[in-house]
Amino acid sequence: MPDFPVLPSMSLVPSMKRQLPLNTISASIAGAVILLSAGLTVLTRQPGWVIGGVVMALLVHMSLKMCNSWQRVLVLRAGKIQGLRGPG
């Protein structure tokens, strides 16, 4: 089983702690979006770029998912089942 970076959970009870996997690809894309929006804010002096960048970064981070090498996934397009697909 591959080792993925994990984030500590926010549980207050130590015995109920669980580790959340971190998708490094979506996190790096989200970080790039935030850096780009921060740069545009500095250049244009308009705070709307940072607000939009944070929203876009959250959407990117939540929407990109990685499938493990042994998993199969159900593919839906426009609400219709296209079939089961494996990784790759």
C-alpha positions as CSV (number, residue, x, y, z in Angstrom):
1,M,0.0,0.0,0.0
2,P,1.5,3.4,-1.0
3,D,2.3,5.9,1.7
4,F,0.5,9.2,1.2
5,P,1.1,12.5,3.2
6,V,-1.6,12.8,5.8
7,L,-3.1,15.8,7.7
8,P,-3.9,15.4,11.4
9,S,-7.5,15.3,12.2
10,M,-9.2,18.0,14.2
11,S,-10.6,15.6,16.8
12,L,-10.6,16.7,20.4
13,V,-10.6,13.2,21.7
14,P,-7.1,11.7,21.2
15,S,-8.4,8.1,21.0
16,M,-10.7,9.0,18.1
17,K,-7.9,10.6,16.0
18,R,-7.8,9.6,12.3
19,Q,-5.5,10.7,9.5
20,L,-6.9,12.4,6.3
21,P,-5.1,11.7,3.0
22,L,-3.8,14.7,1.2
23,N,-3.9,14.8,-2.6
24,T,-0.6,16.5,-3.5
25,I,-1.5,17.2,-7.1
26,S,-4.7,19.1,-6.3
27,A,-3.0,20.9,-3.3
28,S,-0.2,22.1,-5.5
29,I,-2.6,23.4,-8.2
30,A,-4.6,25.1,-5.5
31,G,-1.5,26.7,-4.1
32,A,-0.5,27.9,-7.6
33,V,-4.0,29.5,-8.0
34,I,-3.6,31.3,-4.6
35,L,-0.2,32.6,-5.5
36,L,-1.4,33.8,-8.9
37,S,-4.3,35.6,-7.3
38,A,-2.1,37.1,-4.6
39,G,0.3,38.4,-7.3
40,L,-2.6,39.9,-9.3
41,T,-3.9,41.6,-6.1
42,V,-0.5,43.2,-5.5
43,L,-0.3,44.4,-9.1
44,T,-3.8,45.7,-9.4
45,R,-4.5,46.7,-5.8
46,Q,-7.9,45.1,-6.0
47,P,-8.8,42.5,-3.2
48,G,-11.3,40.7,-5.4
49,W,-8.5,38.7,-6.9
50,V,-7.6,37.1,-3.6
51,I,-11.2,36.3,-2.8
52,G,-11.8,34.8,-6.2
53,G,-8.5,32.9,-6.0
54,V,-9.3,31.3,-2.7
55,V,-12.7,30.2,-4.0
56,M,-11.2,28.8,-7.1
57,A,-8.4,27.0,-5.1
58,L,-11.0,25.4,-2.9
59,L,-13.1,24.2,-5.8
60,V,-10.0,22.8,-7.5
61,H,-8.8,21.1,-4.3
62,M,-12.2,19.5,-3.7
63,S,-12.9,18.4,-7.2
64,L,-9.7,16.6,-8.2
65,K,-9.6,13.1,-6.8
66,M,-7.0,10.4,-7.2
67,C,-7.9,6.7,-7.7
68,N,-5.6,4.1,-6.1
69,S,-4.1,1.6,-8.4
70,W,-6.4,-1.2,-7.2
71,Q,-9.7,0.8,-7.3
72,R,-12.3,0.8,-10.0
73,V,-14.6,3.7,-10.4
74,L,-18.1,4.3,-11.9
75,V,-18.0,6.9,-14.7
76,L,-21.0,9.1,-15.1
77,R,-21.4,11.6,-17.9
78,A,-24.4,13.9,-17.9
79,G,-26.0,11.7,-15.3
80,K,-25.8,8.5,-17.4
81,I,-23.7,5.5,-16.5
82,Q,-20.8,5.0,-18.9
83,G,-19.4,2.0,-17.2
84,L,-16.7,0.9,-14.7
85,R,-13.2,2.0,-15.4
86,G,-9.9,1.1,-13.8
87,P,-7.0,3.4,-13.1
88,G,-5.0,4.8,-16.1
